[in-house]
Amino acid sequence: MQGIIIENIANLYKIYPNVPKQAKFLHFIPAVSPLYPGTSGDKIYEATARGKFKKEEISPVVGDFVTFEVTDEENQKAVIDNILDRNVYVKRPKLANITQSVFVVSSKDPKPDLLMLDKQLAFAEFLGIKSLIVLNKTDLDDKEEFKEIKNVYEKIGYSVVETEAKNQKGIDELKNKLKNHINAFSGNSGVGKSTLINGIFKQDMTEEGEISQRNKRGKNTTTSIKLYQIDEDTYIADTPGFSTFSIEEIESKELANYFVEFKDKVSDCEFVGCTHIKEENCGIKKAIQKGEIDLARYERFCKIDQQLKEREEKKKW
């Protein structure tokens, strides 16, 4: 049989069956399970993976298309035989075949972490998937500073949605932006990811994280990666315990390729292989002076570049 993994806890996998081998995810997967919204009541199999995967140093992950053998039909037990080709693979948290990353940023409590956001946007570009930015808790931002954030990112081509998750404001617009995608949510703890997902389904699908009033930092409460269905062609992967996707796969020398507004300015650099940091006659720096590239975002690029270089140096040792 064939199916898609919709949940993974330790070495156990929940699989929805009957996904054609040649299927593109979005057009062939029906409702997921009685445990998830929009269900059709179809069986969900609990499976282990064959020992060969360990030998091959590969593990099935949520979002994987797999072939599996039913070992106990009555109790819906199975074993995974093969993992089909992946369109996208994220190492941390482990996910396959996502098509859009949804980055949730809090306008207040906690304050916006734009350095983290820029890391995530660069990683989405690296993966070749779409990005959606959600500015949540806009009702708490009395100075409406979120509007400047929105302007910066819309100017360079990203889609931005304003939400007040607890008041259900902006949820319909967000749902529309999620359509026809396998969406992976990320964002610091406390930014409202769980509240947004619960609002989309109008029920408690994920456990809500709470903000510590002492330090305004979030506390993670979710425990396993799950794939939820919104409608026939739209899914959400909640990424528990992970505030960000790991970007270690990006080489520092390639980072500029994943800042979208840099791409058509590189040709103005004096030197091939310009790092856009130390060089004076740099196309990126010229664009900043002309107001074509946001200075604060460029400064975050420099910080990310430095972090990647430091990690690369450590690996050499």
N, C-alpha and C positions, 0 to 999 in steps of 0.2 A: 504494500500500500504506500501511498504518498501523502505527505501532509506538511504542515508548517508548525514550527515550535512557537507556542504562544506564552510559555512561561518556563523558567528554569530555577529550581531551588536545589542547591548542592549538585548532586549527580542524577537528579530526577527531572524529566522533561515532560511537559504537557503538550500534546500534539493534536491539532485539528486535522482530520484526514481528508483525502480526496482532492488534493491539489495536483493538477496535471503536471507531469514532468517538464513539459515545455512552457508552462504557464508563466506569464508575467504576473507578478503578485497582485497588482491592483484589479485585475479583471476576472479572476477566477476563484477568489476565496469567498465563500458564503459566510453567514453569521457564525460567530466563533463558538460560543458554548453557553450552557445554562448559567455559568459563573460570570458571564460578561454581558454587557448590554446588547440589545438588538439580536437576541439569540433565536436560533431555530430549533433548539433542543437536540442537535446532533451530538454524537458521542465525542468525548475527549479522552484520548488515551494517555495513560501515564507510562513513560518509557525510560529505560536505561539505554546507555550507548554500548555497543560492542567493544570488546577489549582492543580491537585493532586500532581504534582511534587513539588510544593512549600510546600505542607503539608508533603510530604515525605522527604523534605530537600535535593532534588536532582535536578540538572539542566542539560539539554542536552548541549553538547559541540561539537566543531568541531571535526570530526572524528567519532562521534557516529553513529552506525547503529540504525535506529529508524523505528517504524511503525507509519504511519500517515493517517489521513482522509482528503480527499480533500473537502473543503467547497465551493470553487468557481473555477470551472475548467477553465472558460473563463479568469479569472484574475490570475489563478495559485496560489490560496490561500489555506492554509491547516492548520491543527492542529496536533501536535505530540501526539500520544497516549501512546507509550511505548519506552523505551530505551533498546536495546538488550545488552547482556552481553559484557563487555569490556575486551579486552586482556590486555590493559595498560591504566592507567589513571594518568594524570599529573594535579596536583591541581593548579599550578601557573606557566605559563599561562595554562588555562584550555584546555586540549587536550586529545583525546582518540585514542587508537589503533595505535599509532606510532610504527614503528619498528626500526628506526635508528635516532640517534641524530647527527646533523652536527654542529660542533663547529668551528666557524670562528674566527681566531686570526689574527690580523693585525701585520705584521712584523715591521711597522713604522706608526706613525701618525694615531691612537694612538699606543703607545708602547705595546708589547705583555703583556697581563694580564694572567700569567700562574697560579696564585692562583685561579682565576675564572675558568680557563680551568680545573684544577684538581677537583674543586667542581663539575663541570658539568660531568666530566668523572665518578666520584664516583656515582653521581646520576643516570647516565645511567646504571651503573653496578647494582645499587639498583633496578632499574626498570626491569632489565633483557633484555635490548635492546642493539643493536650494536652502536658503536661510530665511527664517521669519523671526523678527524681533518683537517681543511683547513687553510693553512698558506697563507694569502692573502697579497697583496702589496709587494711581494718579490723584485720587481724592485726598491723600495725605500730604501731597506736595503743594503747600499753600503758595509758594513762590512760582509754581508752574515751571520749574527748571527742566522738567521732562520734555518740554516743547523744544528746547534747544537740542537736546539729545536726539529727539525725533528728526529734527531738521538736518542734523549732521549726517545721519544714516540714510535718510530718504534721498538726500542730495547725491549720494554715491550709488544709489540704486537698490537699496534694501527696502523690503516691505516692513512697515512698523504698525503695530496695533496698540491702541491705548485701552487698558482695562481697569476695572475695579472689581476684582473677582468676587469679593464678599457681597457686593451689591448687584452682581450679575450684569454689570455694565460692560459692554464691549464683547460679551461672550458670543453673540450671534455673528459679529464680524470676524472674530477669531475662528469660529467653526467654518465659516466660508473659506478662509485662507488655508484651512487644513485639508480641504476636500481633495480627493484623488491622490493623497500622499500617505506614505508610512512615515509618521511624524515621531521624532525623538525629542522629548522635552529635556532641557537642561537649565541650570541656574542655581545660584547659591541657595542653601537652606534658608527658609523663611521668606523667600521672594513670592511665594504663593502658587507654586506649581501644582500642588495637590488640590488647592482650592479651585484653581482654574479647571483642572480635569474633572473634579466633582461637579463643577458648574456646567461643564459641557454635557455631562450625562444626567444632570439633575438628580444625582444620588451620590452617596459616599462610596466612590470607587477606590480611593487611596486614603491612607491615614494622614491626617493633617499635621504638618510640622508646626511647632510653636517657637516664637521668638523669645529668647531670654531677655527679660526686661533689664537685667544688670548690664549685659554687654552688647545687646542688640544683635547678637549672632544667632543663627538658626540652629535647631537641633534636629538631626535626621531621625525619622521614624520609620520610613518605608524599608522593607526588608528584602524584596525580590523584584527582579525585572519582569514586567508583565506587558503583554500586548493587548490593548483594548480596541474594540471596534466601535466606530461612530456610525458608519453606514456601510453599504456594500463595498465601497471603494476607498474607505478612509479609516485609518488606524492610528492609534497612539501607543508609543512605547514609553512607559514611565521608567526613569533611570534612578533607582533608589540609592541613596547613600553617595551619589556622585554629583558634586556641584559642577564639574566640568568634564569634558572629554579630554583625554590625554593627548597632547600635541607633539609628543616626542618624535613621531615619525617625520616631522618636517625638519629639514636641514636648514640651519641658519642662513646659508647662502641662497636658499630658495624662498625664504619668507616673503620677500617683496612681491613675488609672483602671486601671493594669495591675499594681498591688500588690493582690492579691485580698482581703486582710484589711482594706483601707482602705474598700472600697466601701460597706459599710453603716454606716460611721461618719461619712461626709462630711455627711450630713444633720444632724449635731449641731454642725457648724461655725456660728459666728455670722454669718460673711459669705459671700455667694455669690462663688465664685471664690477662696476661701481657698487659699493656697499650701501650707498645713500646715507652714510653716517659721517665718515671722516672727510670725504671728498668735498671740495668747495664748489666746483663747477658741475653740480648734480642737478639733473632734471627734476627730481622730486623736490629738492630745496627751492628751486626756481618757482615751481608750482605753488609752494607754500607762501612765498613772498608775494605772489600774484593773487593769493586768496583762493586758489583752485583746490588746494588740499588743506584739510583742517590740521592746524599745528598740534593740538592736543592728541589727535589720533596718531600723527607722526611720532610724537614723543613716546606714545605707548608702543608703537612699532619698534622703536629703539630699545625699550625695556624688554620686550619679548625677544628681540634679536640677542640681547645680552644674556638672557636666561637660557636660550637655546645653546649659545656658544659655551656657557659655563657647564652645561650638561654634557656637551660634546667633549669638552676637555676632561671631565671626570671619567668618561668612558674610555679615554685613551690610557688611563692609569689602571 
